[in-house]
């Protein structure tokens, strides 16, 4: 009986550690993406683009978060967030290690976001 409890305890501990590891390595959350996107939207160029597209920054960022998450690798997603946060050197360091297809996906995501979210707040 004591041995069974010990085995169960080790199994439970392994599951908890595994779950924590998975959660920590899953990449940035949508809320982190939205916060970075909102921050980027403070620039004059972003504000002009938002006005031209007829969107609010909040609606655009919330619409774009799941598109970026589902379309990019975790490295690509992290690099996009770092870039929006103004941490361009860190973002470049990540993207320089990405494959050509991952880098192309990052460019495609921007187009997809503009297409799908450009009128999200209308």
Phi and psi in radians as a Rosetta constraint file:
Dihedral C 1 N 2 CA 2 C 2 CIRCULARHARMONIC -1.117 0.35
Dihedral N 2 CA 2 C 2 N 3 CIRCULARHARMONIC -0.656 0.35
Dihedral C 2 N 3 CA 3 C 3 CIRCULARHARMONIC -1.153 0.35
Dihedral N 3 CA 3 C 3 N 4 CIRCULARHARMONIC -0.698 0.35
Dihedral C 3 N 4 CA 4 C 4 CIRCULARHARMONIC -1.076 0.35
Dihedral N 4 CA 4 C 4 N 5 CIRCULARHARMONIC -0.731 0.35
Dihedral C 4 N 5 CA 5 C 5 CIRCULARHARMONIC -1.115 0.35
Dihedral N 5 CA 5 C 5 N 6 CIRCULARHARMONIC -0.715 0.35
Dihedral C 5 N 6 CA 6 C 6 CIRCULARHARMONIC -1.102 0.35
Dihedral N 6 CA 6 C 6 N 7 CIRCULARHARMONIC -0.750 0.35
Dihedral C 6 N 7 CA 7 C 7 CIRCULARHARMONIC -1.112 0.35
Dihedral N 7 CA 7 C 7 N 8 CIRCULARHARMONIC -0.727 0.35
Dihedral C 7 N 8 CA 8 C 8 CIRCULARHARMONIC -1.145 0.35
Dihedral N 8 CA 8 C 8 N 9 CIRCULARHARMONIC -0.684 0.35
Dihedral C 8 N 9 CA 9 C 9 CIRCULARHARMONIC -1.093 0.35
Dihedral N 9 CA 9 C 9 N 10 CIRCULARHARMONIC -0.775 0.35
Dihedral C 9 N 10 CA 10 C 10 CIRCULARHARMONIC -1.127 0.35
Dihedral N 10 CA 10 C 10 N 11 CIRCULARHARMONIC -0.705 0.35
Dihedral C 10 N 11 CA 11 C 11 CIRCULARHARMONIC -1.112 0.35
Dihedral N 11 CA 11 C 11 N 12 CIRCULARHARMONIC -0.781 0.35
Dihedral C 11 N 12 CA 12 C 12 CIRCULARHARMONIC -1.080 0.35
Dihedral N 12 CA 12 C 12 N 13 CIRCULARHARMONIC -0.736 0.35
Dihedral C 12 N 13 CA 13 C 13 CIRCULARHARMONIC -1.131 0.35
Dihedral N 13 CA 13 C 13 N 14 CIRCULARHARMONIC -0.711 0.35
Dihedral C 13 N 14 CA 14 C 14 CIRCULARHARMONIC -1.102 0.35
Dihedral N 14 CA 14 C 14 N 15 CIRCULARHARMONIC -0.693 0.35
Dihedral C 14 N 15 CA 15 C 15 CIRCULARHARMONIC -1.143 0.35
Dihedral N 15 CA 15 C 15 N 16 CIRCULARHARMONIC -0.730 0.35
Dihedral C 15 N 16 CA 16 C 16 CIRCULARHARMONIC -1.123 0.35
Dihedral N 16 CA 16 C 16 N 17 CIRCULARHARMONIC -0.810 0.35
Dihedral C 16 N 17 CA 17 C 17 CIRCULARHARMONIC -1.085 0.35
Dihedral N 17 CA 17 C 17 N 18 CIRCULARHARMONIC -0.736 0.35
Dihedral C 17 N 18 CA 18 C 18 CIRCULARHARMONIC -1.076 0.35
Dihedral N 18 CA 18 C 18 N 19 CIRCULARHARMONIC -0.753 0.35
Dihedral C 18 N 19 CA 19 C 19 CIRCULARHARMONIC -1.125 0.35
Dihedral N 19 CA 19 C 19 N 20 CIRCULARHARMONIC -0.729 0.35
Dihedral C 19 N 20 CA 20 C 20 CIRCULARHARMONIC -1.130 0.35
Dihedral N 20 CA 20 C 20 N 21 CIRCULARHARMONIC -0.732 0.35
Dihedral C 20 N 21 CA 21 C 21 CIRCULARHARMONIC -1.093 0.35
Dihedral N 21 CA 21 C 21 N 22 CIRCULARHARMONIC -0.777 0.35
Dihedral C 21 N 22 CA 22 C 22 CIRCULARHARMONIC -1.088 0.35
Dihedral N 22 CA 22 C 22 N 23 CIRCULARHARMONIC -0.764 0.35
Dihedral C 22 N 23 CA 23 C 23 CIRCULARHARMONIC -1.123 0.35
Dihedral N 23 CA 23 C 23 N 24 CIRCULARHARMONIC -0.694 0.35
Dihedral C 23 N 24 CA 24 C 24 CIRCULARHARMONIC -1.282 0.35
Dihedral N 24 CA 24 C 24 N 25 CIRCULARHARMONIC -0.516 0.35
Dihedral C 24 N 25 CA 25 C 25 CIRCULARHARMONIC -1.713 0.35
Dihedral N 25 CA 25 C 25 N 26 CIRCULARHARMONIC 0.088 0.35
Dihedral C 25 N 26 CA 26 C 26 CIRCULARHARMONIC -1.278 0.35
Dihedral N 26 CA 26 C 26 N 27 CIRCULARHARMONIC -0.210 0.35
Dihedral C 26 N 27 CA 27 C 27 CIRCULARHARMONIC 1.709 0.35
Dihedral N 27 CA 27 C 27 N 28 CIRCULARHARMONIC -3.117 0.35
Dihedral C 27 N 28 CA 28 C 28 CIRCULARHARMONIC -1.175 0.35
Dihedral N 28 CA 28 C 28 N 29 CIRCULARHARMONIC 2.649 0.35
Dihedral C 28 N 29 CA 29 C 29 CIRCULARHARMONIC -1.507 0.35
Dihedral N 29 CA 29 C 29 N 30 CIRCULARHARMONIC 2.912 0.35
Dihedral C 29 N 30 CA 30 C 30 CIRCULARHARMONIC -1.076 0.35
Dihedral N 30 CA 30 C 30 N 31 CIRCULARHARMONIC -0.637 0.35
Dihedral C 30 N 31 CA 31 C 31 CIRCULARHARMONIC -1.154 0.35
Dihedral N 31 CA 31 C 31 N 32 CIRCULARHARMONIC -0.600 0.35
Dihedral C 31 N 32 CA 32 C 32 CIRCULARHARMONIC -1.188 0.35
Dihedral N 32 CA 32 C 32 N 33 CIRCULARHARMONIC -0.686 0.35
Dihedral C 32 N 33 CA 33 C 33 CIRCULARHARMONIC -1.080 0.35
Dihedral N 33 CA 33 C 33 N 34 CIRCULARHARMONIC -0.846 0.35
Dihedral C 33 N 34 CA 34 C 34 CIRCULARHARMONIC -1.064 0.35
Dihedral N 34 CA 34 C 34 N 35 CIRCULARHARMONIC -0.746 0.35
Dihedral C 34 N 35 CA 35 C 35 CIRCULARHARMONIC -1.089 0.35
Dihedral N 35 CA 35 C 35 N 36 CIRCULARHARMONIC -0.758 0.35
Dihedral C 35 N 36 CA 36 C 36 CIRCULARHARMONIC -1.151 0.35
Dihedral N 36 CA 36 C 36 N 37 CIRCULARHARMONIC -0.713 0.35
Dihedral C 36 N 37 CA 37 C 37 CIRCULARHARMONIC -1.104 0.35
Dihedral N 37 CA 37 C 37 N 38 CIRCULARHARMONIC -0.752 0.35
Dihedral C 37 N 38 CA 38 C 38 CIRCULARHARMONIC -1.093 0.35
Dihedral N 38 CA 38 C 38 N 39 CIRCULARHARMONIC -0.719 0.35
Dihedral C 38 N 39 CA 39 C 39 CIRCULARHARMONIC -1.078 0.35
Dihedral N 39 CA 39 C 39 N 40 CIRCULARHARMONIC -0.782 0.35
Dihedral C 39 N 40 CA 40 C 40 CIRCULARHARMONIC -1.098 0.35
Dihedral N 40 CA 40 C 40 N 41 CIRCULARHARMONIC -0.568 0.35
Dihedral C 40 N 41 CA 41 C 41 CIRCULARHARMONIC -1.190 0.35
Dihedral N 41 CA 41 C 41 N 42 CIRCULARHARMONIC -0.094 0.35
Dihedral C 41 N 42 CA 42 C 42 CIRCULARHARMONIC -1.332 0.35
Dihedral N 42 CA 42 C 42 N 43 CIRCULARHARMONIC -0.298 0.35
Dihedral C 42 N 43 CA 43 C 43 CIRCULARHARMONIC -1.263 0.35
Dihedral N 43 CA 43 C 43 N 44 CIRCULARHARMONIC 2.673 0.35
Dihedral C 43 N 44 CA 44 C 44 CIRCULARHARMONIC -1.080 0.35
Dihedral N 44 CA 44 C 44 N 45 CIRCULARHARMONIC -0.719 0.35
Dihedral C 44 N 45 CA 45 C 45 CIRCULARHARMONIC -1.106 0.35
Dihedral N 45 CA 45 C 45 N 46 CIRCULARHARMONIC -0.724 0.35
Dihedral C 45 N 46 CA 46 C 46 CIRCULARHARMONIC -1.152 0.35
Dihedral N 46 CA 46 C 46 N 47 CIRCULARHARMONIC -0.679 0.35
Dihedral C 46 N 47 CA 47 C 47 CIRCULARHARMONIC -1.157 0.35
Dihedral N 47 CA 47 C 47 N 48 CIRCULARHARMONIC -0.668 0.35
Dihedral C 47 N 48 CA 48 C 48 CIRCULARHARMONIC -1.144 0.35
Dihedral N 48 CA 48 C 48 N 49 CIRCULARHARMONIC -0.731 0.35
Dihedral C 48 N 49 CA 49 C 49 CIRCULARHARMONIC -1.118 0.35
Dihedral N 49 CA 49 C 49 N 50 CIRCULARHARMONIC -0.760 0.35
Dihedral C 49 N 50 CA 50 C 50 CIRCULARHARMONIC -1.021 0.35
Dihedral N 50 CA 50 C 50 N 51 CIRCULARHARMONIC -0.749 0.35
Dihedral C 50 N 51 CA 51 C 51 CIRCULARHARMONIC -1.139 0.35
Dihedral N 51 CA 51 C 51 N 52 CIRCULARHARMONIC -0.745 0.35
Dihedral C 51 N 52 CA 52 C 52 CIRCULARHARMONIC -1.127 0.35
Dihedral N 52 CA 52 C 52 N 53 CIRCULARHARMONIC -0.677 0.35
Dihedral C 52 N 53 CA 53 C 53 CIRCULARHARMONIC -1.367 0.35
Dihedral N 53 CA 53 C 53 N 54 CIRCULARHARMONIC -0.273 0.35
Dihedral C 53 N 54 CA 54 C 54 CIRCULARHARMONIC 1.282 0.35
Dihedral N 54 CA 54 C 54 N 55 CIRCULARHARMONIC 0.642 0.35
Dihedral C 54 N 55 CA 55 C 55 CIRCULARHARMONIC -2.125 0.35
Dihedral N 55 CA 55 C 55 N 56 CIRCULARHARMONIC 2.793 0.35
Dihedral C 55 N 56 CA 56 C 56 CIRCULARHARMONIC -1.647 0.35
Dihedral N 56 CA 56 C 56 N 57 CIRCULARHARMONIC 2.597 0.35
Dihedral C 56 N 57 CA 57 C 57 CIRCULARHARMONIC -1.069 0.35
Dihedral N 57 CA 57 C 57 N 58 CIRCULARHARMONIC -0.714 0.35
Dihedral C 57 N 58 CA 58 C 58 CIRCULARHARMONIC -1.033 0.35
Dihedral N 58 CA 58 C 58 N 59 CIRCULARHARMONIC -0.850 0.35
Dihedral C 58 N 59 CA 59 C 59 CIRCULARHARMONIC -1.122 0.35
Dihedral N 59 CA 59 C 59 N 60 CIRCULARHARMONIC -0.717 0.35
Dihedral C 59 N 60 CA 60 C 60 CIRCULARHARMONIC -1.099 0.35
Dihedral N 60 CA 60 C 60 N 61 CIRCULARHARMONIC -0.793 0.35
Dihedral C 60 N 61 CA 61 C 61 CIRCULARHARMONIC -1.158 0.35
Dihedral N 61 CA 61 C 61 N 62 CIRCULARHARMONIC -0.751 0.35
Dihedral C 61 N 62 CA 62 C 62 CIRCULARHARMONIC -1.162 0.35
Dihedral N 62 CA 62 C 62 N 63 CIRCULARHARMONIC -0.618 0.35
Dihedral C 62 N 63 CA 63 C 63 CIRCULARHARMONIC -1.228 0.35
Dihedral N 63 CA 63 C 63 N 64 CIRCULARHARMONIC -0.685 0.35
Dihedral C 63 N 64 CA 64 C 64 CIRCULARHARMONIC -1.340 0.35
Dihedral N 64 CA 64 C 64 N 65 CIRCULARHARMONIC -0.440 0.35
Dihedral C 64 N 65 CA 65 C 65 CIRCULARHARMONIC -0.992 0.35
Dihedral N 65 CA 65 C 65 N 66 CIRCULARHARMONIC -0.898 0.35
Dihedral C 65 N 66 CA 66 C 66 CIRCULARHARMONIC -1.196 0.35
Dihedral N 66 CA 66 C 66 N 67 CIRCULARHARMONIC -0.483 0.35
Dihedral C 66 N 67 CA 67 C 67 CIRCULARHARMONIC -1.154 0.35
Dihedral N 67 CA 67 C 67 N 68 CIRCULARHARMONIC -0.818 0.35
Dihedral C 67 N 68 CA 68 C 68 CIRCULARHARMONIC -1.127 0.35
Dihedral N 68 CA 68 C 68 N 69 CIRCULARHARMONIC -0.782 0.35
Dihedral C 68 N 69 CA 69 C 69 CIRCULARHARMONIC -1.064 0.35
Dihedral N 69 CA 69 C 69 N 70 CIRCULARHARMONIC -0.763 0.35
Dihedral C 69 N 70 CA 70 C 70 CIRCULARHARMONIC -1.420 0.35
Dihedral N 70 CA 70 C 70 N 71 CIRCULARHARMONIC -0.339 0.35
Dihedral C 70 N 71 CA 71 C 71 CIRCULARHARMONIC -1.741 0.35
Dihedral N 71 CA 71 C 71 N 72 CIRCULARHARMONIC -0.300 0.35
Dihedral C 71 N 72 CA 72 C 72 CIRCULARHARMONIC -1.954 0.35
Dihedral N 72 CA 72 C 72 N 73 CIRCULARHARMONIC 2.684 0.35
Dihedral C 72 N 73 CA 73 C 73 CIRCULARHARMONIC -1.186 0.35
Dihedral N 73 CA 73 C 73 N 74 CIRCULARHARMONIC 2.894 0.35
Dihedral C 73 N 74 CA 74 C 74 CIRCULARHARMONIC -1.082 0.35
Dihedral N 74 CA 74 C 74 N 75 CIRCULARHARMONIC -0.605 0.35
Dihedral C 74 N 75 CA 75 C 75 CIRCULARHARMONIC -1.170 0.35
Dihedral N 75 CA 75 C 75 N 76 CIRCULARHARMONIC -0.754 0.35
Dihedral C 75 N 76 CA 76 C 76 CIRCULARHARMONIC -1.105 0.35
Dihedral N 76 CA 76 C 76 N 77 CIRCULARHARMONIC -0.701 0.35
Dihedral C 76 N 77 CA 77 C 77 CIRCULARHARMONIC -1.118 0.35
Dihedral N 77 CA 77 C 77 N 78 CIRCULARHARMONIC -0.809 0.35
Dihedral C 77 N 78 CA 78 C 78 CIRCULARHARMONIC -1.075 0.35
Dihedral N 78 CA 78 C 78 N 79 CIRCULARHARMONIC -0.763 0.35
Dihedral C 78 N 79 CA 79 C 79 CIRCULARHARMONIC -1.095 0.35
Dihedral N 79 CA 79 C 79 N 80 CIRCULARHARMONIC -0.699 0.35
Dihedral C 79 N 80 CA 80 C 80 CIRCULARHARMONIC -1.103 0.35
Dihedral N 80 CA 80 C 80 N 81 CIRCULARHARMONIC -0.746 0.35
Dihedral C 80 N 81 CA 81 C 81 CIRCULARHARMONIC -1.135 0.35
Dihedral N 81 CA 81 C 81 N 82 CIRCULARHARMONIC -0.791 0.35
Dihedral C 81 N 82 CA 82 C 82 CIRCULARHARMONIC -1.045 0.35
Dihedral N 82 CA 82 C 82 N 83 CIRCULARHARMONIC -0.708 0.35
Dihedral C 82 N 83 CA 83 C 83 CIRCULARHARMONIC -1.094 0.35
Dihedral N 83 CA 83 C 83 N 84 CIRCULARHARMONIC -0.767 0.35
Dihedral C 83 N 84 CA 84 C 84 CIRCULARHARMONIC -1.151 0.35
Dihedral N 84 CA 84 C 84 N 85 CIRCULARHARMONIC -0.464 0.35
Dihedral C 84 N 85 CA 85 C 85 CIRCULARHARMONIC -1.424 0.35
Dihedral N 85 CA 85 C 85 N 86 CIRCULARHARMONIC -0.037 0.35
Dihedral C 85 N 86 CA 86 C 86 CIRCULARHARMONIC 1.503 0.35
Dihedral N 86 CA 86 C 86 N 87 CIRCULARHARMONIC 0.165 0.35
Dihedral C 86 N 87 CA 87 C 87 CIRCULARHARMONIC -1.672 0.35
Dihedral N 87 CA 87 C 87 N 88 CIRCULARHARMONIC 1.142 0.35
Dihedral C 87 N 88 CA 88 C 88 CIRCULARHARMONIC -1.166 0.35
Dihedral N 88 CA 88 C 88 N 89 CIRCULARHARMONIC -0.637 0.35
Dihedral C 88 N 89 CA 89 C 89 CIRCULARHARMONIC -1.131 0.35
Dihedral N 89 CA 89 C 89 N 90 CIRCULARHARMONIC -0.742 0.35
Dihedral C 89 N 90 CA 90 C 90 CIRCULARHARMONIC -1.112 0.35
Dihedral N 90 CA 90 C 90 N 91 CIRCULARHARMONIC -0.732 0.35
Dihedral C 90 N 91 CA 91 C 91 CIRCULARHARMONIC -1.110 0.35
Dihedral N 91 CA 91 C 91 N 92 CIRCULARHARMONIC -0.769 0.35
Dihedral C 91 N 92 CA 92 C 92 CIRCULARHARMONIC -1.099 0.35
Dihedral N 92 CA 92 C 92 N 93 CIRCULARHARMONIC -0.643 0.35
Dihedral C 92 N 93 CA 93 C 93 CIRCULARHARMONIC -1.071 0.35
Dihedral N 93 CA 93 C 93 N 94 CIRCULARHARMONIC -0.688 0.35
Dihedral C 93 N 94 CA 94 C 94 CIRCULARHARMONIC -1.259 0.35
Dihedral N 94 CA 94 C 94 N 95 CIRCULARHARMONIC -0.843 0.35
Dihedral C 94 N 95 CA 95 C 95 CIRCULARHARMONIC -1.164 0.35
Dihedral N 95 CA 95 C 95 N 96 CIRCULARHARMONIC -0.499 0.35
Dihedral C 95 N 96 CA 96 C 96 CIRCULARHARMONIC -1.152 0.35
Dihedral N 96 CA 96 C 96 N 97 CIRCULARHARMONIC -0.375 0.35
Dihedral C 96 N 97 CA 97 C 97 CIRCULARHARMONIC -1.652 0.35
Dihedral N 97 CA 97 C 97 N 98 CIRCULARHARMONIC -0.108 0.35
Dihedral C 97 N 98 CA 98 C 98 CIRCULARHARMONIC -1.430 0.35
Dihedral N 98 CA 98 C 98 N 99 CIRCULARHARMONIC 2.680 0.35
Dihedral C 98 N 99 CA 99 C 99 CIRCULARHARMONIC -1.212 0.35
Dihedral N 99 CA 99 C 99 N 100 CIRCULARHARMONIC 2.867 0.35
Dihedral C 99 N 100 CA 100 C 100 CIRCULARHARMONIC -1.028 0.35
Dihedral N 100 CA 100 C 100 N 101 CIRCULARHARMONIC -0.692 0.35
Dihedral C 100 N 101 CA 101 C 101 CIRCULARHARMONIC -1.176 0.35
Dihedral N 101 CA 101 C 101 N 102 CIRCULARHARMONIC -0.611 0.35
Dihedral C 101 N 102 CA 102 C 102 CIRCULARHARMONIC -1.171 0.35
Dihedral N 102 CA 102 C 102 N 103 CIRCULARHARMONIC -0.693 0.35
Dihedral C 102 N 103 CA 103 C 103 CIRCULARHARMONIC -1.171 0.35
Dihedral N 103 CA 103 C 103 N 104 CIRCULARHARMONIC -0.673 0.35
Dihedral C 103 N 104 CA 104 C 104 CIRCULARHARMONIC -1.134 0.35
Dihedral N 104 CA 104 C 104 N 105 CIRCULARHARMONIC -0.669 0.35
Dihedral C 104 N 105 CA 105 C 105 CIRCULARHARMONIC -1.072 0.35
Dihedral N 105 CA 105 C 105 N 106 CIRCULARHARMONIC -0.675 0.35
Dihedral C 105 N 106 CA 106 C 106 CIRCULARHARMONIC -1.096 0.35
Dihedral N 106 CA 106 C 106 N 107 CIRCULARHARMONIC -0.693 0.35
Dihedral C 106 N 107 CA 107 C 107 CIRCULARHARMONIC -1.190 0.35
Dihedral N 107 CA 107 C 107 N 108 CIRCULARHARMONIC -0.694 0.35
Dihedral C 107 N 108 CA 108 C 108 CIRCULARHARMONIC -1.119 0.35
Dihedral N 108 CA 108 C 108 N 109 CIRCULARHARMONIC -0.647 0.35
Dihedral C 108 N 109 CA 109 C 109 CIRCULARHARMONIC -1.071 0.35
Dihedral N 109 CA 109 C 109 N 110 CIRCULARHARMONIC -0.700 0.35
Dihedral C 109 N 110 CA 110 C 110 CIRCULARHARMONIC -1.061 0.35
Dihedral N 110 CA 110 C 110 N 111 CIRCULARHARMONIC -0.752 0.35
Dihedral C 110 N 111 CA 111 C 111 CIRCULARHARMONIC -1.117 0.35
Dihedral N 111 CA 111 C 111 N 112 CIRCULARHARMONIC -0.743 0.35
Dihedral C 111 N 112 CA 112 C 112 CIRCULARHARMONIC -1.086 0.35
Dihedral N 112 CA 112 C 112 N 113 CIRCULARHARMONIC -0.707 0.35
Dihedral C 112 N 113 CA 113 C 113 CIRCULARHARMONIC -1.115 0.35
Dihedral N 113 CA 113 C 113 N 114 CIRCULARHARMONIC -0.778 0.35
Dihedral C 113 N 114 CA 114 C 114 CIRCULARHARMONIC -1.104 0.35
Dihedral N 114 CA 114 C 114 N 115 CIRCULARHARMONIC -0.726 0.35
Dihedral C 114 N 115 CA 115 C 115 CIRCULARHARMONIC -1.160 0.35
Dihedral N 115 CA 115 C 115 N 116 CIRCULARHARMONIC -0.828 0.35
Dihedral C 115 N 116 CA 116 C 116 CIRCULARHARMONIC -1.479 0.35
Dihedral N 116 CA 116 C 116 N 117 CIRCULARHARMONIC -0.470 0.35
Dihedral C 116 N 117 CA 117 C 117 CIRCULARHARMONIC -1.941 0.35
Dihedral N 117 CA 117 C 117 N 118 CIRCULARHARMONIC -0.133 0.35
Dihedral C 117 N 118 CA 118 C 118 CIRCULARHARMONIC -0.979 0.35
Dihedral N 118 CA 118 C 118 N 119 CIRCULARHARMONIC -0.584 0.35
Dihedral C 118 N 119 CA 119 C 119 CIRCULARHARMONIC -1.958 0.35
Dihedral N 119 CA 119 C 119 N 120 CIRCULARHARMONIC 0.341 0.35
Dihedral C 119 N 120 CA 120 C 120 CIRCULARHARMONIC -1.088 0.35
Dihedral N 120 CA 120 C 120 N 121 CIRCULARHARMONIC -0.463 0.35
Dihedral C 120 N 121 CA 121 C 121 CIRCULARHARMONIC -1.785 0.35
Dihedral N 121 CA 121 C 121 N 122 CIRCULARHARMONIC 0.065 0.35
